[in-house]
Structures are given as C-alpha cells and as structure tokens.
Amino acid sequence: MRTPQKLLPITRREIGSGLAFAEEHDLQRLARWAAEGWRLVQIRGLYMVLEQAPPEQCVFAIDYQATPDPEYFEVCATAGWTHVLSVEQHIHLFRAVPGSQSIFSANDAIGKYERAARMFARPALWSSVVLVLSICVVLLSGQPWLAAAVDRAVLTTIEWMSVLLVTIAGTLWVFTALPWSAYRLRASGYALQWSRLAYVAVFAVCGACIGYFVGARVAGAGW
C-alpha cells in the first residue's frame, strides 16, 4: 500500500517596504493579503513569507518590546489582538478583527517608537563610527607621503581592507542609522508616509554613493 505523500503548503515571498519608513503601508498590505487568502507565517530579513490559508478580514498592528513576559501577550489578547509572530524577540506583530479598538493610544504610539529607536541606537552608533574610521583610512591610503613610506604590497593590502570595511560599514549604516533616524522622527511626532518607491529610492541613493566611493578608489588604485 502506497504511503500518501504529504502536500507542502503553497507559499509566496514578498519584499517588505521597511517598517521604520512605511509601517502603515506594510500593515495594509498584510490585511489585503489576508483577505485574499494569504497568511503571514514568517519574516526573514527583508522578506515576508506568506502561506495560503482561508481568507479572513483583519487588521494588523506592530509593537517593539525587548523580550516581553507572557503577561504582555495576555494583555494584548484580552484587548482583542492575537499575537501573529515575533522577530528577534523584540518586534511583535498582532492582528484583530476590523473595528477593534486600537492597541495603542497616542502616548503609547510615541513610546513604541522610542523603544524602537533605542533598539537601533547602539548598532547605529557603532556602524557610524566604523564607517567614518574606514573612510579616513581610505583617504589616508591615497596620500603620496604614505605611498612613499610604505611598501607597495603593504599599501595595497591596506587599500583592499579599507575598501572592504567601507562596503561593510556602509551597508550596516544603511540598515541601522537610517531606521534609527526614522524612528526618532516618528517618536517626535513626525508622521512618515513614505511610499515603497521613496523607500527604495533612499536606499538606492545610499548604495550608489557607497558604490561610487568604492569604485573610485578601486579605479584609482588600478585594480
């Protein structure tokens, strides 16, 4: 007798718009997908993994709490908000039926963004420091007096390492300092209503600047 094969669930992936910049947009997308029969099951970096499920009408909300206790989720459930998933133990997504009372008051919303900004503060600081230092090393490696005083092989190694550091630090800066800035603006009461296009444009400009800087150094070194 043949053993019936277990059918794998039908899934799809969607790129997030960036919660720091377009939180409302992504939450609206999740509500639309739920109505179309797609349930969020996981968030992996920039990707949201959706699984086919019965359609349902719901709204979503997000909160930032560092390793909350079980009572936190019980309070949310009592208010009508079901915990969907958590990302890295500090980003928590909830859903509720349309018309449910908001999970946050105006003051709670400000506190939410202040907590999010604090989570990004240290990574943003360190990535900024490393980025500035690595740029200084790149500029220093191009000085004629250093080229005359240091062996060419050593200078080439320094240039390679500095360019690599700029690339890594620049990438980390984009994903830490920019979200920190966005959360600080939200906590100050500034309503960010970015479209997905604006979000992509900002990251593209930052990436292009880093790429231009690195490319200019590589071309100047004759690699």
Summary of the structure (lengths in Angstrom):
residues: 223
radius of gyration: 22.9
end to end distance: 64.5
largest distance: 80.9
contacts: 595
relative contact order: 0.12
helix: 59%
strand: 16%
